[in-house]
Amino acid sequence: MTALPVYSWRLAPDGLATRRQLRSAGLRPGGQDVVAQVERPRYRRGPLVAFLYRIELALPVRPMTPAKAAALAKANTARRTCPACRTDAGYVIPASLGMCVPCAYPEEQCVA
């Protein structure tokens, strides 16, 4: 196994990109191996590391299929549905509460 080349932040050579950069260009790594990494120093902590991939070997992003779109819509609806009152809260239910805010704090509801 060989060591990856490490570049300083913003000093990576042209032709390499992170996953986010590939995604914003409509590409994906496509199974290729990581070719290098970029490190951004942080104060009093270890550096942030981003892996780099070759742009010329990247493949286009797969299109969304109707089945994937339906599954995603169903999952997002489940994240908004309160398990206590079974209504759509209109926002993603906080994991810390496990239910919508009115169900979690019923005594704080204004009765005017």
Disulfide bonds with the S-S distance in Angstrom:
none
